[in-house]
């Protein structure tokens, strides 16, 4: 098989499993995969016909509400629910008396009532006695030895410091000290909340011992497993349905406490319960991207070698874990000596959750600015210097594609044009790194009816990325059919197991299984055709539009319908599973983004004028949805760079902006022209040659903007978000 | 949200009667943009909601050559922004109406509602904080996060006035007419807005039972120039962090004979920068006089722990509003 990009191909010999089709190599001609296809579910989505979890309404359904702790730390001493139980509309009540709440928003009590209004009204009737406990919500204060411990198993010497995940290769500090060029800085990033457009939520219905859950989730099977475990019932008793999903960035992998509460309320009330979280809950309890304080040292040579990278970082995952940021430092470029030490600092705030490329936007903000600092010291252009330290053949090609699109050649002349006036223009760029994270863990069924109808079934969900359409495209490709002749059924655990949508795994895990199942169907249909032609099945080929023909005599054809009509019995069933990865081109996913900004030095306001985002994801299945994915990542990255910030009251520890007005997210007027380039490179690894794209596009945007701001103004932005006040401060002091 | 009784009067008289009848337990609703948010958070919990949208003629916009502009309180921000009458002689008002919030909100939000909206302070807006404005005894902004709070005013509450239309009405020396069961009155726009020291729980001079019935602006004097600049962190759906509206009259020789310079996002009310106004009177508009006026505009500012940057930004918007001040298009 040939993989790679023109001028940098690799010949691979791979062993293909028996049930797996031969891989699509770089020379493969495809007629559906790789074409621009509007989403097959676009119409129901824009007309409102698509039913999301919040749209589900069942006969006799109750509305669940959760009372949440207003304190960042408190013992829930007593919950008097007598008035709640006496409310005529209330059908079920749960209390969590005696528990310790360790962050604002932890569950205190719950109820289900006949209407949403009655549920809200009854929620105010709980009389709770809290015993507030000492708390700490500030990152720096939480590090101190005298800080109130978040957990009772306080560590020494500082109760909330979960000390250092250390990785080391060579002697980075010594290499830094001796390096010809040295860049050094302390970079700070903020807590970002997921802000899924559709809140977390479920509708649960018991029928005897069987539980059905409509869930807004990134993992139908994870919800099934979590509910089965939490309720101590067999998985076979739990069905999860996610027909349509309104966005998830890592916080919707599991059932969540609210789903278990809903199931318990439903059981108690003997009625279905809808439990959708509020926007405030979304900010407080469902997860976030931890903040980070990153002290970074990069030592390098003028000739273009990264001699040393040394990182010490800490951040707060609240009461959870996972504030690491070193990913970009460890594998984007060739680094001779590396040392990273990352600590989690516990605080009385909601737990972190995986968030689109965990750790990477933070690490990239620090590292890609440090690389620019080195390039500047070397007297080198940022791209030219990166080309010396980069070893990824795909990114090396992407630099030129992106530079041309953004007009990088204008960069040198900008300084002179910036001499006058308060508006300064700049160009910046930054690289991104992600990983091939696909693998076994998906099975797909294909059903062909005698009328020629094709259904492709897998229980995984489409979280809005276009999975449904991609499944249809891959199956249609394999069967030689147009896309509209394939019906895709997904989002229900009734169907075979599929992956959770996280880690950019959905495409590389699921699509090879789709292809294997369609291949199985095609092989079985070919055998039917072969009988008609009086040849062996292996002598039959398929070409669009669904024509089965004798390979040696293409004039002898049968249409798809003619073959299907000869299916013995009622229908043909086929199955395929994801085989293990074989070799591929490069298992690191490359990307690079370019930003053009203007900075108003009188007001500190940054305006992003244009972003060019070039991202690799192996073979692109649908350029249209791939570009959408990239655009979405850039918007989220820009919003992180300039606006978003979870703000806590320094006195009470309560969140101040737990809404979408004061928690600022980029709106239409803040979003620049975005040129999304889905850089299609058949890379092997699986029968499709595709990798994931969900996470990479959010990674380098903030760093690219910061580098552009530096180019425009000469100041380094060391802290996110880059608000007017911070930009003004940086301009006044020469740095942020 | 609690249960409430919903009343839809069809005349201003019946609206004032209802307001008198229900007293403090009633609230007025126009577009409902602000009110519904307040009710959802439990900050407003009225027993009676009097919906004004069925009142006839209260959304009219007229401009008389001598009497000037009259706008009904139910005119939407979108209608004001798109009105040729407003655009022609009162361009600042059209500009702020057209830049507030989002297109969707501007189609529903009314002038009366915009003038009477409650502040955006996050301590006030959250039921989690029993702040002074809600009847508590603390302004949480003092020891808390006050990055968006006032740089003028002495408390006891440090909100900033959220109404950009109010800011412009003060700059244009507009008037606000009211109706009530007892009869009506006329308030100058800068008397309409009141400081927390007057009543910490209110932001304007409306008395119980009083409804805004008309907003008036006199025709611009000959030689008038207008300027408006705001800075917000986001361009979509955000509140200004600094804002200035200026209305100047220049004499035949080019010297400034009258000036109103009003600051937004700076104080609990649209804040007249009187020192800046005085600094310009009798002087020609030049870079030097403008710089001096901009400095004077923030003279005496009392920033809090986290909002000193707003002083610099406010000086900048005043400077830019003055530099960009334009006469009416012929």
Interface residues (C-beta under 8 A of the other chain):
Chain A: X70 X117 X120 X121 X602 X603 X604 X605 X642 X643 X647 X648 X649 X650 X651 X652 X654 X656 X657 X658 X659 X661 X662 X664 X666 X667 X668 X669 X670 X723 X724 X725 X728 X729
Chain B: X1 X2 X3 X102 X120 X122 X123 X125 X126 X128 X129 X140 X143 X144 X145 X147 X231 X233 X234 X235 X236 X237 X238 X241 X242 X309 X312 X313 X316 X317 X320
